Amino acid sequence: MIRDFALQGLTLQGAQMLLVLLMAPLLTGFVRKVKARLLSRQGPPLLQPYRDLIRLLRKDVVLANNASWLFRVIPYLVFAATWVAASLVPTFRSGLLFSWTADLIAIIAVLGSARFFLALAGLDAGTSFGGIGSSREVMIASLAEPAMLMIVFAIALIAGSTQLSTMAAFMNSAEVGLRVSLGLALIALVIVAVAENARIPVDNPATHLELTMVHEAMVLEYSGRHLALIELAASLKLLLYVSLIACLFAPWGLENAGISPAVVAAAPLLIGAAAYVGKLAVLGFLLAVFETAIAKMRVFRVPEFLGAALMLALLATLLRFVSRSF
């Protein structure tokens, strides 16, 4: 009996890991397609990110002469860390086998480690563009990570835990109600998600303008399978933040497995998966509309943009201390 429970838990956990891996390029392609349609263009096919990844995997890797061994290892480290972090966020079912490790602070730490290695890779080749991209990435991280931690504190003070399954269960209950602090935390989380994924108005992932790009500047020296892993990790990071917003602020349809994954029914799992795909589509559409309606800001305005997220998260935390009803 215990062996069957463990097998069911491993199967569901593996299904979630496979789901986020397969859905990440699709979400990226969906956002690109919606943006193109909003601009009255046909745009690339919906499955174009998959084709790009396959094409890159077939190409040979070209390395700089002065690149160290760390430059070769970093794409695998970044991909593995981002995939693990994205797989810990509940998608169609909470309380999975490894849900006890899905602490929001731990996920932030894993993403911070991936960001550190990627910035290190930008500096390793010794190019000027790589140095510019790494310095900008660290600048954004120095503002985004404190804001993200304050968001976690604001939500954890309400939910009583930093464990994602517990937070999702509380947010899906009638106890949460309407709270101003949660609204402020949601706005702050959206700002941080836009900045962390190098989306407009912080960065434009569709261009390679050397003077303004952040993420693309760090990976200019990568090619072949190394570039494929980094691009897939970027898609996984976007999926992670979209899944996090859906898990915390729209947990409808998310099945709660409770303490044990013993009871596994097909209908709730299918409903949870369908709800998850629907939430990804809605949030991806809203992201495309937002990026179409706004222009890219100057690099020196990014601290003000992220400073607003930090102030909103701090205000949400203070409201929780001042009045428990807020």
TIDO-715090 format. One record per residue (C-alpha): residue in one letter; y, x, z; residue number from 1. Coordinates in nm, 4 decimals, padded with zeros to 6 digits. Layout:
<pts>
+------+----------+----------+----------+-------+
! loza !       c2 !       c1 !       c3 ! vexro !
+------+----------+----------+----------+-------+
!    A !        Y !        X !        Z !   NUM !
...
+------+----------+----------+----------+-------+
</pts>
This chain:
<pts>
+------+----------+----------+----------+-------+
! loza !       c2 !       c1 !       c3 ! vexro !
+------+----------+----------+----------+-------+
!    M !  00.0000 !  00.0000 !  00.0000 !     1 !
!    I !  00.2432 !  00.2756 !  00.0947 !     2 !
!    R !  00.1511 !  00.4622 ! -00.2228 !     3 !
!    D !  00.2280 !  00.1509 ! -00.4312 !     4 !
!    F !  00.5665 !  00.1128 ! -00.2622 !     5 !
!    A !  00.6485 !  00.4781 ! -00.3307 !     6 !
!    L !  00.5393 !  00.4443 ! -00.6933 !     7 !
!    Q !  00.7555 !  00.1345 ! -00.7367 !     8 !
!    G !  01.0513 !  00.3162 ! -00.5807 !     9 !
!    L !  01.0090 !  00.6165 ! -00.8070 !    10 !
!    T !  00.9769 !  00.3920 ! -01.1115 !    11 !
!    L !  01.2975 !  00.2031 ! -01.0333 !    12 !
!    Q !  01.4849 !  00.5214 ! -00.9518 !    13 !
!    G !  01.3667 !  00.6790 ! -01.2755 !    14 !
!    A !  01.4656 !  00.3663 ! -01.4666 !    15 !
!    Q !  01.8179 !  00.3903 ! -01.3260 !    16 !
!    M !  01.8436 !  00.7580 ! -01.4197 !    17 !
!    L !  01.7248 !  00.6812 ! -01.7724 !    18 !
!    L !  01.9590 !  00.3827 ! -01.7975 !    19 !
!    V !  02.2734 !  00.5788 ! -01.7146 !    20 !
!    L !  02.1673 !  00.8607 ! -01.9465 !    21 !
!    L !  02.1206 !  00.6244 ! -02.2395 !    22 !
!    M !  02.4239 !  00.4049 ! -02.1683 !    23 !
!    A !  02.6759 !  00.6882 ! -02.1296 !    24 !
!    P !  02.7155 !  00.7723 ! -02.5024 !    25 !
!    L !  02.7094 !  00.4011 ! -02.5854 !    26 !
!    L !  03.0023 !  00.3357 ! -02.3508 !    27 !
!    T !  03.1979 !  00.6183 ! -02.5120 !    28 !
!    G !  03.1251 !  00.4828 ! -02.8585 !    29 !
!    F !  03.2182 !  00.1299 ! -02.7511 !    30 !
!    V !  03.5581 !  00.2412 ! -02.6190 !    31 !
!    R !  03.6268 !  00.4316 ! -02.9421 !    32 !
!    K !  03.5259 !  00.1326 ! -03.1519 !    33 !
!    V !  03.7449 ! -00.1119 ! -02.9589 !    34 !
!    K !  04.0424 !  00.1239 ! -02.9778 !    35 !
!    A !  03.9993 !  00.1551 ! -03.3525 !    36 !
!    R !  03.9789 ! -00.2217 ! -03.3935 !    37 !
!    L !  04.2925 ! -00.2712 ! -03.1850 !    38 !
!    L !  04.4706 ! -00.0263 ! -03.4153 !    39 !
!    S !  04.3496 ! -00.2171 ! -03.7253 !    40 !
!    R !  04.1060 !  00.0562 ! -03.8235 !    41 !
!    Q !  03.7337 !  00.0384 ! -03.8849 !    42 !
!    G !  03.6581 !  00.3275 ! -03.6547 !    43 !
!    P !  03.3355 !  00.5249 ! -03.6134 !    44 !
!    P !  03.0005 !  00.3472 ! -03.5764 !    45 !
!    L !  02.9008 !  00.2352 ! -03.2298 !    46 !
!    L !  02.6121 !  00.4839 ! -03.2243 !    47 !
!    Q !  02.8182 !  00.7788 ! -03.3490 !    48 !
!    P !  02.8104 !  00.9629 ! -03.0099 !    49 !
!    Y !  02.4296 !  00.9729 ! -03.0299 !    50 !
!    R !  02.4488 !  01.1201 ! -03.3794 !    51 !
!    D !  02.7006 !  01.3800 ! -03.2670 !    52 !
!    L !  02.4770 !  01.4863 ! -02.9793 !    53 !
!    I !  02.1726 !  01.5150 ! -03.2060 !    54 !
!    R !  02.3745 !  01.7151 ! -03.4594 !    55 !
!    L !  02.4955 !  01.9560 ! -03.1893 !    56 !
!    L !  02.1453 !  01.9975 ! -03.0495 !    57 !
!    R !  02.0218 !  02.1083 ! -03.3927 !    58 !
!    K !  02.2898 !  02.3761 ! -03.4304 !    59 !
!    D !  02.2637 !  02.7337 ! -03.3120 !    60 !
!    V !  02.4646 !  02.8536 ! -03.0149 !    61 !
!    V !  02.7497 !  03.0947 ! -03.0875 !    62 !
!    L !  02.8553 !  03.3027 ! -02.7873 !    63 !
!    A !  03.1552 !  03.5279 ! -02.7365 !    64 !
!    N !  03.0808 !  03.8953 ! -02.7009 !    65 !
!    N !  03.2426 !  03.9135 ! -02.3573 !    66 !
!    A !  03.0777 !  03.5953 ! -02.2228 !    67 !
!    S !  02.8708 !  03.6513 ! -01.9108 !    68 !
!    W !  02.5390 !  03.4944 ! -01.8149 !    69 !
!    L !  02.7304 !  03.2343 ! -01.6160 !    70 !
!    F !  02.8858 !  03.1061 ! -01.9386 !    71 !
!    R !  02.5343 !  03.0229 ! -02.0649 !    72 !
!    V !  02.4183 !  02.8571 ! -01.7416 !    73 !
!    I !  02.7250 !  02.6441 ! -01.6660 !    74 !
!    P !  02.6551 !  02.3680 ! -01.9269 !    75 !
!    Y !  02.3191 !  02.2992 ! -01.7648 !    76 !
!    L !  02.4715 !  02.2999 ! -01.4161 !    77 !
!    V !  02.7527 !  02.0638 ! -01.5168 !    78 !
!    F !  02.5148 !  01.8260 ! -01.6927 !    79 !
!    A !  02.2644 !  01.8212 ! -01.4061 !    80 !
!    A !  02.5294 !  01.7670 ! -01.1376 !    81 !
!    T !  02.7016 !  01.4887 ! -01.3318 !    82 !
!    W !  02.3736 !  01.3161 ! -01.4161 !    83 !
!    V !  02.2610 !  01.3230 ! -01.0530 !    84 !
!    A !  02.5957 !  01.1873 ! -00.9331 !    85 !
!    A !  02.5961 !  00.9094 ! -01.1940 !    86 !
!    S !  02.2364 !  00.8164 ! -01.1112 !    87 !
!    L !  02.3175 !  00.7696 ! -00.7421 !    88 !
!    V !  02.5692 !  00.4919 ! -00.8079 !    89 !
!    P !  02.3883 !  00.1535 ! -00.7895 !    90 !
!    T !  02.3728 ! -00.0138 ! -01.1298 !    91 !
!    F !  02.1250 ! -00.3024 ! -01.1508 !    92 !
!    R !  01.9718 ! -00.2694 ! -00.8023 !    93 !
!    S !  02.0895 ! -00.1228 ! -00.4728 !    94 !
!    G !  01.8758 !  00.0245 ! -00.1982 !    95 !
!    L !  01.6636 !  00.2374 ! -00.4310 !    96 !
!    L !  01.4371 !  00.5186 ! -00.3176 !    97 !
!    F !  01.7123 !  00.7831 ! -00.3116 !    98 !
!    S !  01.9924 !  00.5457 ! -00.2096 !    99 !
!    W !  02.0177 !  00.7212 !  00.1270 !   100 !
!    T !  02.1675 !  01.0175 ! -00.0596 !   101 !
!    A !  02.4207 !  00.7964 ! -00.2425 !   102 !
!    D !  02.7037 !  00.8766 ! -00.0041 !   103 !
!    L !  03.0401 !  00.8502 ! -00.1758 !   104 !
!    I !  03.1717 !  01.1680 ! -00.0144 !   105 !
!    A !  02.8610 !  01.3566 ! -00.1314 !   106 !
!    I !  02.9121 !  01.2266 ! -00.4859 !   107 !
!    I !  03.2722 !  01.3506 ! -00.4796 !   108 !
!    A !  03.1457 !  01.6904 ! -00.3636 !   109 !
!    V !  02.8904 !  01.7074 ! -00.6471 !   110 !
!    L !  03.1570 !  01.6191 ! -00.9039 !   111 !
!    G !  03.3880 !  01.8789 ! -00.7511 !   112 !
!    S !  03.1184 !  02.1430 ! -00.7920 !   113 !
!    A !  03.0739 !  02.0503 ! -01.1573 !   114 !
!    R !  03.4496 !  02.0701 ! -01.2101 !   115 !
!    F !  03.4637 !  02.4135 ! -01.0453 !   116 !
!    F !  03.1943 !  02.5562 ! -01.2728 !   117 !
!    L !  03.3548 !  02.4045 ! -01.5831 !   118 !
!    A !  03.6909 !  02.5577 ! -01.4927 !   119 !
!    L !  03.5126 !  02.8874 ! -01.4332 !   120 !
!    A !  03.3579 !  02.8635 ! -01.7810 !   121 !
!    G !  03.7031 !  02.8177 ! -01.9320 !   122 !
!    L !  03.8149 !  03.1423 ! -01.7683 !   123 !
!    D !  03.4967 !  03.3364 ! -01.8444 !   124 !
!    A !  03.5538 !  03.3793 ! -02.2170 !   125 !
!    G !  03.9016 !  03.5214 ! -02.1558 !   126 !
!    T !  04.0854 !  03.3069 ! -02.4113 !   127 !
!    S !  04.4387 !  03.1832 ! -02.3512 !   128 !
!    F !  04.3503 !  02.8204 ! -02.4225 !   129 !
!    G !  04.0604 !  02.8329 ! -02.1788 !   130 !
!    G !  04.2886 !  02.9666 ! -01.9072 !   131 !
!    I !  04.5456 !  02.6948 ! -01.9737 !   132 !
!    G !  04.2821 !  02.4216 ! -01.9616 !   133 !
!    S !  04.1249 !  02.5570 ! -01.6428 !   134 !
!    S !  04.4596 !  02.5849 ! -01.4640 !   135 !
!    R !  04.5506 !  02.2292 ! -01.5605 !   136 !
!    E !  04.2094 !  02.1023 ! -01.4567 !   137 !
!    V !  04.2455 !  02.2618 ! -01.1140 !   138 !
!    M !  04.5969 !  02.1190 ! -01.0809 !   139 !
!    I !  04.4683 !  01.7694 ! -01.1549 !   140 !
!    A !  04.1744 !  01.8177 ! -00.9182 !   141 !
!    S !  04.4025 !  01.9290 ! -00.6333 !   142 !
!    L !  04.5752 !  01.5906 ! -00.6539 !   143 !
!    A !  04.2862 !  01.3663 ! -00.7575 !   144 !
!    E !  04.0379 !  01.4727 ! -00.4904 !   145 !
!    P !  04.2662 !  01.3951 ! -00.1902 !   146 !
!    A !  04.3474 !  01.0588 ! -00.3465 !   147 !
!    M !  03.9775 !  00.9896 ! -00.3981 !   148 !
!    L !  03.8984 !  01.0799 ! -00.0385 !   149 !
!    M !  04.1707 !  00.8462 !  00.0886 !   150 !
!    I !  04.0243 !  00.5699 ! -00.1286 !   151 !
!    V !  03.6845 !  00.6333 !  00.0279 !   152 !
!    F !  03.8333 !  00.6201 !  00.3776 !   153 !
!    A !  04.0170 !  00.2955 !  00.3017 !   154 !
!    I !  03.7042 !  00.1206 !  00.1736 !   155 !
!    A !  03.4763 !  00.2759 !  00.4374 !   156 !
!    L !  03.6981 !  00.1485 !  00.7189 !   157 !
!    I !  03.6454 ! -00.2027 !  00.5854 !   158 !
!    A !  03.2773 ! -00.1778 !  00.4904 !   159 !
!    G !  03.1833 !  00.0362 !  00.7890 !   160 !
!    S !  02.9969 !  00.2969 !  00.5832 !   161 !
!    T !  03.0367 !  00.5489 !  00.3031 !   162 !
!    Q !  02.6870 !  00.4739 !  00.1694 !   163 !
!    L !  02.7209 !  00.2970 ! -00.1640 !   164 !
!    S !  02.4404 !  00.0432 ! -00.1168 !   165 !
!    T !  02.5880 ! -00.0645 !  00.2177 !   166 !
!    M !  02.9374 ! -00.0817 !  00.0725 !   167 !
!    A !  02.8183 ! -00.2869 ! -00.2256 !   168 !
!    A !  02.6302 ! -00.5274 !  00.0019 !   169 !
!    F !  02.9403 ! -00.5784 !  00.2166 !   170 !
!    M !  03.1694 ! -00.6252 ! -00.0841 !   171 !
!    N !  02.9263 ! -00.8849 ! -00.2201 !   172 !
!    S !  02.9295 ! -01.0837 !  00.1064 !   173 !
!    A !  03.1687 ! -01.3516 !  00.2273 !   174 !
!    E !  03.3008 ! -01.1241 !  00.5029 !   175 !
!    V !  03.5222 ! -00.9184 !  00.2754 !   176 !
!    G !  03.7650 ! -01.1927 !  00.1668 !   177 !
!    L !  04.0937 ! -01.1092 ! -00.0035 !   178 !
!    R !  04.2528 ! -00.7923 !  00.1328 !   179 !
!    V !  04.5684 ! -00.6159 !  00.0240 !   180 !
!    S !  04.4183 ! -00.2781 !  00.1151 !   181 !
!    L !  04.1287 ! -00.3326 ! -00.1266 !   182 !
!    G !  04.3703 ! -00.4194 ! -00.4059 !   183 !
!    L !  04.5672 ! -00.1005 ! -00.3442 !   184 !
!    A !  04.2443 !  00.1002 ! -00.3312 !   185 !
!    L !  04.1328 ! -00.0494 ! -00.6639 !   186 !
!    I !  04.4574 !  00.0472 ! -00.8367 !   187 !
!    A !  04.4350 !  00.3971 ! -00.6912 !   188 !
!    L !  04.0726 !  00.4304 ! -00.8028 !   189 !
!    V !  04.1636 !  00.3282 ! -01.1584 !   190 !
!    I !  04.4390 !  00.5918 ! -01.1678 !   191 !
!    V !  04.2031 !  00.8608 ! -01.0388 !   192 !
!    A !  03.9322 !  00.7564 ! -01.2862 !   193 !
!    V !  04.1750 !  00.7841 ! -01.5782 !   194 !
!    A !  04.2867 !  01.1304 ! -01.4672 !   195 !
!    E !  03.9390 !  01.2608 ! -01.3854 !   196 !
!    N !  03.8057 !  01.1627 ! -01.7261 !   197 !
!    A !  04.1042 !  01.3126 ! -01.9134 !   198 !
!    R !  04.1958 !  00.9790 ! -02.0676 !   199 !
!    I !  04.5351 !  00.8570 ! -02.1866 !   200 !
!    P !  04.8020 !  00.8913 ! -02.0428 !   201 !
!    V !  04.6809 !  01.2134 ! -01.8744 !   202 !
!    D !  04.5013 !  01.3568 ! -02.1779 !   203 !
!    N !  04.3914 !  01.2379 ! -02.5204 !   204 !
!    P !  04.0185 !  01.3022 ! -02.5798 !   205 !
!    A !  04.0534 !  01.2221 ! -02.9503 !   206 !
!    T !  04.2826 !  01.5157 ! -03.0330 !   207 !
!    H !  04.2692 !  01.8948 ! -03.0090 !   208 !
!    L !  04.6398 !  01.9693 ! -02.9691 !   209 !
!    E !  04.6369 !  02.3045 ! -02.7934 !   210 !
!    L !  04.9570 !  02.2610 ! -02.5964 !   211 !
!    T !  04.8558 !  01.9357 ! -02.4268 !   212 !
!    M !  04.4752 !  01.9231 ! -02.4016 !   213 !
!    V !  04.2999 !  01.9794 ! -02.0703 !   214 !
!    H !  03.9260 !  01.9192 ! -02.0970 !   215 !
!    E !  03.8926 !  02.0267 ! -02.4588 !   216 !
!    A !  04.0696 !  02.3563 ! -02.3898 !   217 !
!    M !  03.8008 !  02.4623 ! -02.1426 !   218 !
!    V !  03.5122 !  02.3971 ! -02.3834 !   219 !
!    L !  03.6577 !  02.5376 ! -02.7062 !   220 !
!    E !  03.4234 !  02.8371 ! -02.6943 !   221 !
!    Y !  03.1084 !  02.6265 ! -02.6580 !   222 !
!    S !  02.8881 !  02.5219 ! -02.9485 !   223 !
!    G !  02.5417 !  02.3924 ! -03.0244 !   224 !
!    R !  02.3309 !  02.2581 ! -02.7400 !   225 !
!    H !  02.5776 !  02.3904 ! -02.4819 !   226 !
!    L !  02.8542 !  02.1744 ! -02.6250 !   227 !
!    A !  02.6134 !  01.8789 ! -02.6483 !   228 !
!    L !  02.5375 !  01.9043 ! -02.2764 !   229 !
!    I !  02.9057 !  01.9221 ! -02.1874 !   230 !
!    E !  02.9917 !  01.6239 ! -02.4081 !   231 !
!    L !  02.7056 !  01.4240 ! -02.2592 !   232 !
!    A !  02.8243 !  01.5201 ! -01.9104 !   233 !
!    A !  03.1734 !  01.3939 ! -01.9982 !   234 !
!    S !  03.0273 !  01.0604 ! -02.1095 !   235 !
!    L !  02.8212 !  01.0433 ! -01.7890 !   236 !
!    K !  03.1339 !  01.1046 ! -01.5823 !   237 !
!    L !  03.3137 !  00.8178 ! -01.7532 !   238 !
!    L !  03.0122 !  00.5953 ! -01.6919 !   239 !
!    L !  03.0039 !  00.7067 ! -01.3284 !   240 !
!    Y !  03.3592 !  00.5939 ! -01.2570 !   241 !
!    V !  03.3156 !  00.2676 ! -01.4463 !   242 !
!    S !  02.9922 !  00.2043 ! -01.2536 !   243 !
!    L !  03.1671 !  00.2913 ! -00.9277 !   244 !
!    I !  03.4427 !  00.0381 ! -00.9918 !   245 !
!    A !  03.1827 ! -00.2236 ! -01.0846 !   246 !
!    C !  02.9700 ! -00.1424 ! -00.7782 !   247 !
!    L !  03.2529 ! -00.1573 ! -00.5258 !   248 !
!    F !  03.4842 ! -00.4230 ! -00.6652 !   249 !
!    A !  03.2555 ! -00.6342 ! -00.8873 !   250 !
!    P !  02.9060 ! -00.6168 ! -00.7314 !   251 !
!    W !  02.8029 ! -00.9545 ! -00.8725 !   252 !
!    G !  02.4483 ! -00.9585 ! -01.0044 !   253 !
!    L !  02.3565 ! -00.6407 ! -00.8189 !   254 !
!    E !  02.0222 ! -00.7011 ! -00.6529 !   255 !
!    N !  01.9927 ! -00.5741 ! -00.2973 !   256 !
!    A !  01.6514 ! -00.4258 ! -00.2301 !   257 !
!    G !  01.7142 ! -00.4021 !  00.1419 !   258 !
!    I !  01.5294 ! -00.1399 !  00.3402 !   259 !
!    S !  01.2085 ! -00.1356 !  00.1368 !   260 !
!    P !  01.1609 ! -00.1680 ! -00.2402 !   261 !
!    A !  00.8410 ! -00.3602 ! -00.1786 !   262 !
!    V !  00.9376 ! -00.6840 ! -00.3459 !   263 !
!    V !  01.0018 ! -00.6157 ! -00.7118 !   264 !
!    A !  01.0581 ! -00.9190 ! -00.9304 !   265 !
!    A !  01.1267 ! -00.8967 ! -01.3011 !   266 !
!    A !  01.3857 ! -01.1747 ! -01.3185 !   267 !
!    P !  01.6346 ! -01.0261 ! -01.0653 !   268 !
!    L !  01.6025 ! -00.6863 ! -01.2285 !   269 !
!    L !  01.6769 ! -00.8290 ! -01.5725 !   270 !
!    I !  01.9702 ! -01.0270 ! -01.4348 !   271 !
!    G !  02.1039 ! -00.7161 ! -01.2637 !   272 !
!    A !  02.0670 ! -00.5069 ! -01.5796 !   273 !
!    A !  02.2364 ! -00.7743 ! -01.7928 !   274 !
!    A !  02.5189 ! -00.8058 ! -01.5406 !   275 !
!    Y !  02.5615 ! -00.4292 ! -01.5374 !   276 !
!    V !  02.5816 ! -00.4084 ! -01.9162 !   277 !
!    G !  02.8308 ! -00.6958 ! -01.9178 !   278 !
!    K !  03.0516 ! -00.5239 ! -01.6586 !   279 !
!    L !  03.0414 ! -00.2022 ! -01.8597 !   280 !
!    A !  03.1507 ! -00.3931 ! -02.1695 !   281 !
!    V !  03.4388 ! -00.5653 ! -01.9889 !   282 !
!    L !  03.5650 ! -00.2507 ! -01.8192 !   283 !
!    G !  03.5242 ! -00.0475 ! -02.1383 !   284 !
!    F !  03.7269 ! -00.3075 ! -02.3282 !   285 !
!    L !  04.0015 ! -00.2992 ! -02.0642 !   286 !
!    L !  04.0091 !  00.0802 ! -02.0859 !   287 !
!    A !  04.0499 !  00.0653 ! -02.4627 !   288 !
!    V !  04.3308 ! -00.1895 ! -02.4321 !   289 !
!    F !  04.5059 !  00.0231 ! -02.1700 !   290 !
!    E !  04.4846 !  00.3399 ! -02.3798 !   291 !
!    T !  04.6112 !  00.1561 ! -02.6854 !   292 !
!    A !  04.9082 !  00.0030 ! -02.5043 !   293 !
!    I !  05.0332 !  00.3225 ! -02.3380 !   294 !
!    A !  05.1458 !  00.6613 ! -02.4635 !   295 !
!    K !  05.0397 !  01.0018 ! -02.3385 !   296 !
!    M !  05.2688 !  01.1413 ! -02.0713 !   297 !
!    R !  05.3907 !  01.4980 ! -02.0385 !   298 !
!    V !  05.1732 !  01.7363 ! -01.8432 !   299 !
!    F !  05.4424 !  01.7819 ! -01.5785 !   300 !
!    R !  05.4422 !  01.4066 ! -01.5130 !   301 !
!    V !  05.0736 !  01.4056 ! -01.4173 !   302 !
!    P !  05.1439 !  01.5019 ! -01.0505 !   303 !
!    E !  05.3681 !  01.1970 ! -01.0199 !   304 !
!    F !  05.0968 !  00.9798 ! -01.1731 !   305 !
!    L !  04.8319 !  01.1037 ! -00.9305 !   306 !
!    G !  05.0808 !  01.1079 ! -00.6449 !   307 !
!    A !  05.1122 !  00.7320 ! -00.6889 !   308 !
!    A !  04.7349 !  00.7006 ! -00.6465 !   309 !
!    L !  04.7477 !  00.9103 ! -00.3292 !   310 !
!    M !  05.0296 !  00.7011 ! -00.1838 !   311 !
!    L !  04.8513 !  00.3754 ! -00.2688 !   312 !
!    A !  04.5300 !  00.4971 ! -00.1069 !   313 !
!    L !  04.7189 !  00.6189 !  00.1993 !   314 !
!    L !  04.8982 !  00.2843 !  00.2251 !   315 !
!    A !  04.5650 !  00.1026 !  00.2003 !   316 !
!    T !  04.4285 !  00.3132 !  00.4862 !   317 !
!    L !  04.7393 !  00.2569 !  00.7000 !   318 !
!    L !  04.7239 ! -00.1182 !  00.6398 !   319 !
!    R !  04.3704 ! -00.1164 !  00.7714 !   320 !
!    F !  04.4869 !  00.0477 !  01.0931 !   321 !
!    V !  04.7949 ! -00.1724 !  01.1333 !   322 !
!    S !  04.6202 ! -00.5024 !  01.0740 !   323 !
!    R !  04.2455 ! -00.5539 !  01.0434 !   324 !
!    S !  04.3041 ! -00.8661 !  00.8340 !   325 !
!    F !  04.4651 ! -00.6641 !  00.5561 !   326 !
+------+----------+----------+----------+-------+
</pts>
